[in-house]
Structures are given as structure tokens and as C-alpha cells.
Amino acid sequence: MRIFQDSSAPNPRRVRIFLAEKQIEIPFEQIDLANQQQLGERFLAINPLGELPVLELDDGSYITETMAICRYFELLHPDPCLFGNSPREQAEVEMWNRRMEFHLLLNVAHCFQHSHPFFAGSKPQSSDYAEISRQRAGEDMVLINTWLTERPFIAGDKFTVADITALCAIDFARVVNIRIPDSSDNLADWHQRVSARPSSSA
């Protein structure tokens, strides 16, 4: 069993933090996105989408997509629970994680794709769309700050996969100079607390 990743990318980091929280040790193989190793014949035979991370199982089969990999390990190693215990908890964690993915992380990713030299010449870029995404990511952070007035973590009283997604999104946002707004004290406090967890350095 091993995981293909690029250590600089946010989605593989989400998996690393998840595994670290559960104290699961899995070997990683680096696929260099900067040198487009993910588009090479060898890796495309593993994942035709050319995306990371990818989990290779002992039988030679593969699981792709960040949350699919995390759910696989959640079922194998249910403690500590990072997807919620009761049906309601699981639904709420799913809800909050999707909000972090499809709003904050996606807006940061769009800003990166449309403004960073990494994609220059390989994908269409729009400076206007980059700025729209930057603004939306900032608005997302303000909204999350409001939500955190009611709870210590993104999905409630416990650290969950939703916190992992939000942490990786906010840290990745620094690459395109998106910062936690000065007035978002709750979000800044949350970020300091989750960044202090040993898993955050995984």
C-alpha cells in the first residue's frame, strides 16, 4: 500500500493530516507536479485524470479522490472519528466539509489557476476571474469567522475532516496572497489552534 502525492499540493496534504490524526503510517511516493510527472505515461496508467492523491492498495487496485481515500481509512480505523458518529453528526460533517471544499478551497484553487505562473501556457488564465475568486475566498473567510462564534471547530465541538479541508485551503491561499481578514478574530484563533496540532505538519 502506498499513496502517490505531491507534497506541495493541498489535497495530498489533506490526506496526510487525516492519516496523522489517526496515527496511520503509509509510504508516500512523490509525483512532481511542477515537472508534470502526473501527465506521464506511467502515472496516467494509474489515474487517467492525472490528479493527486492516489491510494494504491495491496492488491494493485487504486482509489482516487481525497475524500474517498479518507473515508476508506475512516472505515478501517474508526478511532478517532473524523467523519462524525451518529447519523446527524455524519450529515453535519459532510455538510460543513462540502462548504469548505466547494466554496473556500475551490475559490482559492480558481485564483491560483488563473493567476499563478505555474499554469501559464498550460491552461487558459483570466486575471478578472482570478480577482473574482480572490474576493469570493475572502468573503468565505468572513462567513466562516461568523460561524465560528457558535462553535470551536468548523462542524461543531470536535475536530473533523471539515477542519482539515479548511486548514489546507487557508494555508494554500497564502500562495496567491489571500490572508485571513484582520477583523476575523474567530477564524484567526481557530487557525492558530488547529495549526498547533501535531498533524498539521504532516
URLINBEL-V224858 format. One record per residue. N is the residue number from 1. PHI is phi in radians with two decimals (none if undefined). Layout:
BEGIN
n=N phi=PHI
n=N phi=PHI
END
This chain:
BEGIN
n=1 phi=none
n=2 phi=-2.74
n=3 phi=-2.17
n=4 phi=-1.50
n=5 phi=-2.69
n=6 phi=-2.04
n=7 phi=-1.14
n=8 phi=-1.60
n=9 phi=-1.57
n=10 phi=-1.22
n=11 phi=-1.20
n=12 phi=-1.04
n=13 phi=-1.12
n=14 phi=-1.00
n=15 phi=-1.18
n=16 phi=-1.08
n=17 phi=-1.12
n=18 phi=-1.00
n=19 phi=-1.15
n=20 phi=-1.13
n=21 phi=-1.07
n=22 phi=-1.63
n=23 phi=0.99
n=24 phi=-1.78
n=25 phi=-1.87
n=26 phi=-2.27
n=27 phi=-1.21
n=28 phi=-2.00
n=29 phi=-2.04
n=30 phi=-1.34
n=31 phi=-2.00
n=32 phi=-1.41
n=33 phi=-1.15
n=34 phi=-1.07
n=35 phi=-1.72
n=36 phi=1.02
n=37 phi=-1.09
n=38 phi=-1.19
n=39 phi=-1.78
n=40 phi=-1.32
n=41 phi=-1.03
n=42 phi=-1.09
n=43 phi=-1.31
n=44 phi=-1.13
n=45 phi=-1.22
n=46 phi=-1.48
n=47 phi=-2.40
n=48 phi=-1.03
n=49 phi=-1.37
n=50 phi=1.16
n=51 phi=-2.08
n=52 phi=-2.10
n=53 phi=-1.51
n=54 phi=-2.37
n=55 phi=-1.74
n=56 phi=-1.72
n=57 phi=-1.48
n=58 phi=-1.13
n=59 phi=-1.53
n=60 phi=1.56
n=61 phi=-1.51
n=62 phi=-2.24
n=63 phi=-2.13
n=64 phi=-1.95
n=65 phi=1.39
n=66 phi=-0.96
n=67 phi=-1.24
n=68 phi=-1.12
n=69 phi=-1.13
n=70 phi=-1.11
n=71 phi=-1.13
n=72 phi=-1.02
n=73 phi=-1.28
n=74 phi=-1.08
n=75 phi=-1.27
n=76 phi=-1.30
n=77 phi=-2.33
n=78 phi=-1.25
n=79 phi=-2.02
n=80 phi=-1.27
n=81 phi=-1.33
n=82 phi=-2.03
n=83 phi=-2.03
n=84 phi=1.64
n=85 phi=-1.68
n=86 phi=-1.30
n=87 phi=-0.94
n=88 phi=-1.15
n=89 phi=-1.05
n=90 phi=-1.10
n=91 phi=-1.14
n=92 phi=-1.21
n=93 phi=-1.10
n=94 phi=-1.05
n=95 phi=-1.05
n=96 phi=-1.20
n=97 phi=-1.14
n=98 phi=-1.15
n=99 phi=-1.10
n=100 phi=-1.18
n=101 phi=-1.25
n=102 phi=-1.54
n=103 phi=-2.04
n=104 phi=-1.08
n=105 phi=-1.10
n=106 phi=-1.16
n=107 phi=-1.15
n=108 phi=-1.10
n=109 phi=-1.10
n=110 phi=-1.15
n=111 phi=-1.09
n=112 phi=-1.08
n=113 phi=-1.08
n=114 phi=-1.67
n=115 phi=-2.29
n=116 phi=-1.52
n=117 phi=-1.03
n=118 phi=-0.94
n=119 phi=-1.72
n=120 phi=-1.05
n=121 phi=1.53
n=122 phi=-1.81
n=123 phi=-2.43
n=124 phi=-1.06
n=125 phi=-2.20
n=126 phi=-2.27
n=127 phi=-1.11
n=128 phi=-1.12
n=129 phi=-1.21
n=130 phi=-1.05
n=131 phi=-1.24
n=132 phi=-1.08
n=133 phi=-1.16
n=134 phi=-1.07
n=135 phi=-1.11
n=136 phi=-1.11
n=137 phi=-1.09
n=138 phi=-1.10
n=139 phi=-1.13
n=140 phi=-1.05
n=141 phi=-1.12
n=142 phi=-1.09
n=143 phi=-1.16
n=144 phi=-1.08
n=145 phi=-0.99
n=146 phi=-1.13
n=147 phi=-1.07
n=148 phi=-1.30
n=149 phi=-1.24
n=150 phi=-1.82
n=151 phi=-2.74
n=152 phi=-1.39
n=153 phi=-2.23
n=154 phi=-0.99
n=155 phi=-1.77
n=156 phi=2.54
n=157 phi=-1.53
n=158 phi=-2.12
n=159 phi=-1.22
n=160 phi=-2.39
n=161 phi=-1.07
n=162 phi=-1.12
n=163 phi=-1.18
n=164 phi=-1.08
n=165 phi=-1.09
n=166 phi=-1.13
n=167 phi=-1.06
n=168 phi=-1.15
n=169 phi=-1.14
n=170 phi=-1.18
n=171 phi=-1.19
n=172 phi=-1.17
n=173 phi=-1.06
n=174 phi=-1.12
n=175 phi=-1.07
n=176 phi=-1.92
n=177 phi=1.06
n=178 phi=-1.79
n=179 phi=-2.10
n=180 phi=-1.07
n=181 phi=-1.00
n=182 phi=-1.00
n=183 phi=-1.46
n=184 phi=-1.62
n=185 phi=-1.15
n=186 phi=-1.12
n=187 phi=-1.17
n=188 phi=-1.11
n=189 phi=-1.14
n=190 phi=-1.03
n=191 phi=-1.08
n=192 phi=-1.12
n=193 phi=-1.19
n=194 phi=-1.29
n=195 phi=-1.21
n=196 phi=-1.40
n=197 phi=-1.19
n=198 phi=-0.96
n=199 phi=-1.13
n=200 phi=-1.14
n=201 phi=-1.63
n=202 phi=-1.14
END
